[in-house]
Each structure stands twice: as C-alpha cells, then as structure tokens.
C-alpha cells in the first residue's frame, strides 16, 4: 500500500510525531 511506503519514508525523514499525522490523515 502507498500509506505503508509513505510511513517508512517518514520514519527515515522525521520522528514518530509525523507518523501520527499520516495515521490521522
């Protein structure tokens, strides 16, 4: 899924805080 890839990229880019945004979105 695209969300999984986006989440992985965010993991490398920024801390968990941004991950919450992806899940909330």
C-alpha positions, 0 to 999 in steps of 0.5 A: 500500500502507498500509506505503508511506503509513505510511513517508512519514508517518514520514519527515515525523514522525521520522528514518530510525531509525523507518523501520527499525522499520516495515521490521522490523515 
